[in-house]
Amino acid sequence: MNQETEKVKVLIIGSGPAGYTAAIYAARAGLNPILYTGGQPGGQLTITTDVENYPGYPDGVLGPQMMEDFKKQAERFGTDVRYGLVTQVDFFHNPHKIIVDDQHEILAETVIISTGASAKWLGLESEERLNGKGVSACAVCDGFFFRNQKVAIVGGGDTACEEAAYLANICDKVYMLVRSDEMRASQIMQKRVMNNPKIEILWNSETEEILGEEEVEGVRVKNNQTHEVSELEVTGFFVAIGHQPNTQIFEGMIEMNESGYIKTLPGSTKTNIEGVFACGDAQDHIYRQAVTAAGTGCMSALDAERYLAEKELSKL
């Protein structure tokens, strides 16, 4: 290693609402946390424009500004926020060994994992260009901006059905683009969208391009069977083909479900490894909201604080 090994009480990996909230609580408890931001400082909210559903911002707030506010609050109480990427972990020993940027070694008594998740995208240039300008991967987050408008959503699983139904409560029309001639969703969810008069399901449909220069104006769709190409006039385009938790580095050490989300003990943020806690979208595949991530971030800091206190008591 290029530098001397550093010893810390609380190491937080990730910097979204969960990580920063954990940092605020840990810092106020006098635990002197160190937080590494990861490859996307601020997490998914930094690629979000208006956030209107987080309490305390009556006029809404831009996602990047909100994360800057979280960061300042964490730093105010003494969090050491560092830009860097955790590249290796060893949880088989205590304290836990973490390598940052392939060179700096840290021994941490507790580790809080808040690495989040990343939305899966279609991989279109227009999708990337119009992200935040009508393209979204979260109907619950952004659907309100498209009230009384026409939108399209891509996906055929339970999440896509849930989000289509949610959008139908807000929007005039919802086109649901399904790649094959059947859905992966449960029967009850399929019935919900099929029986909704505002939702039109387009089977065997592939998105060729999202139309518009500065904002979404439509979508070009190709039918896989007939090869017919058509254009839909929409102002919003939602991608609901799943999320990928950013947990690959912990594989083989932390217990996860089949999708890679970290398993935590019910009612806590404890993992199967003593002194390692998980919060936010890295362990939550159901809600995936900034406010729920912040809530579990708070829980993880309290869990870490209690763990450290119990360790001290056991030494007496």
C-alpha positions as CSV (number, residue, x, y, z in Angstrom):
1,M,0.0,0.0,0.0
2,N,1.1,3.5,-0.8
3,Q,-0.2,4.9,2.5
4,E,-0.3,3.9,6.1
5,T,-3.3,1.9,7.1
6,E,-6.1,4.1,8.5
7,K,-8.3,3.0,11.4
8,V,-11.9,4.3,11.6
9,K,-15.0,3.6,13.7
10,V,-17.5,4.1,11.0
11,L,-16.9,3.8,7.2
12,I,-19.8,4.7,4.9
13,I,-19.6,3.5,1.3
14,G,-21.9,5.6,-1.0
15,S,-23.3,9.1,-1.0
16,G,-27.0,9.2,-1.8
17,P,-29.8,10.0,0.7
18,A,-29.0,6.8,2.7
19,G,-25.3,7.4,3.0
20,Y,-25.5,11.1,3.8
21,T,-28.3,10.5,6.4
22,A,-26.2,7.7,8.0
23,A,-23.3,10.2,8.1
24,I,-25.4,12.9,9.8
25,Y,-26.5,10.5,12.5
26,A,-23.1,8.9,13.0
27,A,-21.3,12.3,13.1
28,R,-23.8,13.7,15.6
29,A,-23.1,10.6,17.8
30,G,-19.4,11.5,17.9
31,L,-18.4,8.5,15.7
32,N,-16.3,10.6,13.3
33,P,-17.5,8.8,10.1
34,I,-15.7,8.7,6.9
35,L,-17.8,8.6,3.7
36,Y,-16.6,7.7,0.3
37,T,-18.8,9.0,-2.4
38,G,-18.3,6.3,-5.0
39,G,-18.3,6.7,-8.8
40,Q,-21.5,8.8,-8.8
41,P,-21.4,11.3,-5.9
42,G,-24.9,11.9,-4.7
43,G,-26.3,8.8,-6.4
44,Q,-29.3,8.6,-8.8
45,L,-30.7,11.9,-7.6
46,T,-27.8,13.8,-9.3
47,I,-29.4,12.8,-12.7
48,T,-32.8,13.9,-11.5
49,T,-34.2,17.3,-12.2
50,D,-37.1,18.4,-10.0
51,V,-37.8,16.6,-6.7
52,E,-41.2,17.5,-5.4
53,N,-42.0,14.6,-3.1
54,Y,-39.3,14.9,-0.4
55,P,-40.5,16.5,2.8
56,G,-39.1,19.9,3.7
57,Y,-38.9,21.3,0.2
58,P,-42.3,22.9,-0.3
59,D,-41.3,24.4,-3.7
60,G,-39.4,21.4,-4.8
61,V,-35.7,21.1,-5.3
62,L,-33.3,20.0,-8.0
63,G,-31.8,16.6,-7.4
64,P,-28.2,17.7,-7.4
65,Q,-28.9,20.6,-5.1
66,M,-30.7,18.4,-2.7
67,M,-27.7,16.1,-2.5
68,E,-25.4,19.1,-2.0
69,D,-27.6,20.1,0.9
70,F,-27.3,16.6,2.4
71,K,-23.6,16.7,2.0
72,K,-23.2,20.1,3.7
73,Q,-25.3,18.9,6.6
74,A,-23.2,15.8,7.0
75,E,-20.0,17.9,6.9
76,R,-21.3,20.4,9.3
77,F,-21.3,17.7,12.0
78,G,-17.9,16.5,11.2
79,T,-18.3,13.8,8.5
80,D,-15.1,13.4,6.4
81,V,-16.5,13.2,2.9
82,R,-14.0,11.9,0.4
83,Y,-14.1,11.3,-3.3
84,G,-13.0,7.8,-4.1
85,L,-14.1,4.4,-5.1
86,V,-14.0,1.3,-2.9
87,T,-12.3,-1.3,-5.0
88,Q,-11.9,-4.2,-2.6
89,V,-13.4,-5.4,0.7
90,D,-12.5,-8.1,3.2
91,F,-15.3,-8.7,5.8
92,F,-13.9,-12.0,7.0
93,H,-11.8,-10.3,9.6
94,N,-12.7,-7.7,12.3
95,P,-11.9,-4.9,11.9
96,H,-13.0,-5.0,8.3
97,K,-10.5,-4.2,5.6
98,I,-11.4,-1.9,2.8
99,I,-9.2,-0.8,-0.1
100,V,-10.0,2.5,-1.8
101,D,-8.9,3.3,-5.4
102,D,-6.7,0.2,-5.3
103,Q,-4.2,1.8,-2.9
104,H,-5.5,3.2,0.4
105,E,-6.2,0.6,3.1
106,I,-8.7,1.3,5.8
107,L,-9.6,-0.9,8.9
108,A,-13.1,-0.1,9.9
109,E,-14.9,-1.3,13.1
110,T,-18.2,-0.8,11.3
111,V,-19.1,-0.5,7.7
112,I,-22.4,1.0,6.3
113,I,-23.1,0.0,2.8
114,S,-25.2,2.6,0.9
115,T,-24.1,2.0,-2.7
116,G,-27.6,2.3,-4.1
117,A,-28.8,0.8,-7.3
118,S,-28.8,1.8,-11.0
119,A,-31.7,1.7,-13.3
120,K,-31.4,-0.5,-16.4
121,W,-31.7,1.5,-19.6
122,L,-32.4,0.6,-23.2
123,G,-29.1,2.0,-24.3
124,L,-30.4,4.6,-26.8
125,E,-28.6,7.8,-27.5
126,S,-31.8,9.7,-27.4
127,E,-32.7,8.1,-24.1
128,E,-29.5,9.3,-22.5
129,R,-29.7,12.8,-24.1
130,L,-33.3,13.4,-22.9
131,N,-32.8,11.8,-19.4
132,G,-34.4,14.3,-17.0
133,K,-36.1,16.1,-19.9
134,G,-39.0,13.7,-20.2
135,V,-37.2,10.4,-19.9
136,S,-37.4,8.8,-16.4
137,A,-36.9,5.5,-14.7
138,C,-39.2,6.3,-11.8
139,A,-42.9,6.9,-12.4
140,V,-43.6,7.6,-8.7
141,C,-40.8,10.2,-8.7
142,D,-41.7,12.0,-11.9
143,G,-45.2,11.0,-13.0
144,F,-46.7,14.1,-11.4
145,F,-44.9,16.3,-14.0
146,F,-46.9,14.7,-16.8
147,R,-50.4,15.0,-15.3
148,N,-53.1,15.2,-18.0
149,Q,-50.6,14.3,-20.7
150,K,-49.8,11.3,-22.8
151,V,-46.9,9.1,-21.8
152,A,-45.2,5.8,-22.8
153,I,-43.7,3.2,-20.5
154,V,-41.4,0.3,-21.4
155,G,-41.5,-3.1,-19.6
156,G,-43.5,-6.2,-19.0
157,G,-42.9,-7.1,-15.3
158,D,-44.7,-6.3,-12.1
159,T,-42.9,-3.0,-11.7
160,A,-43.9,-1.8,-15.2
161,C,-47.5,-2.8,-14.5
162,E,-47.5,-1.0,-11.2
163,E,-46.0,2.1,-12.7
164,A,-48.3,2.1,-15.7
165,A,-51.3,1.9,-13.3
166,Y,-49.8,4.7,-11.2
167,L,-49.4,6.9,-14.3
168,A,-52.9,6.1,-15.5
169,N,-54.2,7.9,-12.3
170,I,-52.4,11.0,-13.4
171,C,-52.1,11.0,-17.2
172,D,-54.7,11.1,-19.9
173,K,-53.1,8.2,-21.8
174,V,-50.5,5.5,-21.1
175,Y,-48.9,3.5,-23.9
176,M,-47.3,0.3,-22.5
177,L,-44.6,-1.1,-24.8
178,V,-44.0,-4.8,-24.3
179,R,-41.3,-6.5,-26.3
180,S,-43.0,-9.9,-26.7
181,D,-46.5,-11.1,-27.0
182,E,-46.8,-11.8,-23.3
183,M,-45.8,-10.2,-19.9
184,R,-43.6,-11.5,-17.2
185,A,-45.9,-9.8,-14.6
186,S,-48.1,-11.7,-12.2
187,Q,-51.7,-12.4,-13.5
188,I,-53.3,-10.0,-11.1
189,M,-51.0,-7.1,-12.3
190,Q,-51.6,-8.0,-15.9
191,K,-55.4,-7.8,-15.3
192,R,-55.0,-4.5,-13.6
193,V,-53.4,-2.9,-16.7
194,M,-55.5,-4.7,-19.3
195,N,-58.7,-3.6,-17.6
196,N,-57.6,0.0,-17.3
197,P,-59.2,2.1,-20.1
198,K,-56.4,4.7,-20.0
199,I,-53.6,2.1,-20.7
200,E,-53.1,0.8,-24.2
201,I,-50.7,-2.2,-24.4
202,L,-48.6,-2.4,-27.6
203,W,-47.4,-6.0,-27.9
204,N,-44.2,-7.1,-29.7
205,S,-43.0,-3.5,-29.6
206,E,-39.4,-2.2,-29.6
207,T,-38.4,1.4,-28.9
208,E,-36.3,2.6,-31.9
209,E,-35.9,6.2,-30.8
210,I,-37.2,8.8,-28.4
211,L,-38.2,11.9,-30.4
212,G,-37.4,15.5,-29.5
213,E,-34.4,17.8,-29.2
214,E,-34.8,19.6,-25.9
215,E,-37.6,17.5,-24.4
216,V,-39.6,14.4,-25.2
217,E,-42.1,14.9,-28.1
218,G,-42.7,11.3,-29.1
219,V,-41.4,7.8,-29.5
220,R,-40.7,5.7,-32.6
221,V,-41.8,2.2,-32.1
222,K,-41.2,-0.9,-34.3
223,N,-43.4,-4.0,-34.2
224,N,-41.2,-7.1,-34.0
225,Q,-43.6,-9.3,-36.0
226,T,-44.9,-7.0,-38.7
227,H,-41.8,-4.8,-38.8
228,E,-44.2,-1.8,-39.0
229,V,-42.8,1.4,-37.6
230,S,-45.1,4.0,-36.0
231,E,-44.7,7.1,-33.9
232,L,-46.5,7.9,-30.7
233,E,-47.1,11.5,-29.6
234,V,-46.0,11.5,-25.9
235,T,-44.3,14.0,-23.6
236,G,-43.0,11.5,-21.1
237,F,-41.1,8.2,-21.6
238,F,-40.6,5.9,-18.6
239,V,-38.2,2.9,-18.5
240,A,-39.3,0.1,-16.2
241,I,-37.1,-2.8,-17.1
242,G,-35.6,-3.2,-13.7
243,H,-32.8,-2.0,-11.5
244,Q,-29.3,-3.4,-10.7
245,P,-28.1,-3.0,-7.2
246,N,-24.5,-1.7,-7.0
247,T,-23.4,-4.6,-4.8
248,Q,-21.1,-6.7,-7.0
249,I,-18.1,-5.9,-4.9
250,F,-19.7,-7.6,-1.9
251,E,-20.5,-10.9,-3.6
252,G,-19.4,-13.9,-1.8
253,M,-19.3,-12.1,1.6
254,I,-22.7,-10.5,2.1
255,E,-25.9,-12.5,1.8
256,M,-28.0,-11.3,-1.1
257,N,-31.2,-12.3,-2.9
258,E,-31.2,-13.6,-6.4
259,S,-31.2,-10.1,-7.9
260,G,-28.2,-8.9,-5.9
261,Y,-30.0,-6.9,-3.2
262,I,-28.4,-7.2,0.2
263,K,-30.4,-9.1,2.8
264,T,-30.9,-7.4,6.1
265,L,-32.4,-8.8,9.3
266,P,-36.1,-7.8,9.6
267,G,-36.5,-4.5,11.4
268,S,-32.9,-3.6,11.2
269,T,-30.1,-2.9,8.7
270,K,-27.8,-5.7,10.0
271,T,-26.3,-8.0,7.4
272,N,-25.0,-11.5,8.0
273,I,-21.6,-10.0,8.8
274,E,-21.2,-8.6,12.3
275,G,-20.5,-4.9,12.2
276,V,-21.6,-4.5,8.5
277,F,-24.9,-2.7,7.8
278,A,-26.8,-2.0,4.6
279,C,-29.3,0.8,3.8
280,G,-31.0,2.5,0.9
281,D,-31.5,1.0,-2.6
282,A,-28.6,-1.5,-2.1
283,Q,-31.0,-3.5,0.1
284,D,-34.5,-2.1,-0.8
285,H,-36.0,-3.4,-4.1
286,I,-39.5,-2.4,-3.2
287,Y,-39.8,1.3,-2.4
288,R,-36.7,2.8,-3.9
289,Q,-37.5,6.4,-2.8
290,A,-35.2,9.1,-1.5
291,V,-37.2,9.4,1.7
292,T,-37.2,5.6,2.5
293,A,-33.4,5.5,1.7
294,A,-32.8,8.3,4.2
295,G,-34.9,6.4,6.7
296,T,-32.8,3.3,6.5
297,G,-29.7,5.4,6.5
298,C,-30.8,6.7,9.9
299,M,-31.4,3.1,11.0
300,S,-28.0,2.0,9.9
301,A,-26.2,4.7,11.9
302,L,-28.2,3.9,15.0
303,D,-27.5,0.2,14.5
304,A,-23.8,0.9,14.1
305,E,-23.7,3.1,17.2
306,R,-25.4,0.4,19.3
307,Y,-23.0,-2.2,18.0
308,L,-20.0,-0.1,18.9
309,A,-21.4,0.7,22.4
310,E,-22.1,-3.0,23.0
311,K,-18.5,-3.8,22.0
312,E,-17.2,-1.3,24.5
313,L,-19.4,-2.7,27.2
314,S,-18.2,-6.2,26.5
315,K,-14.6,-5.1,27.2
316,L,-15.4,-4.0,30.7
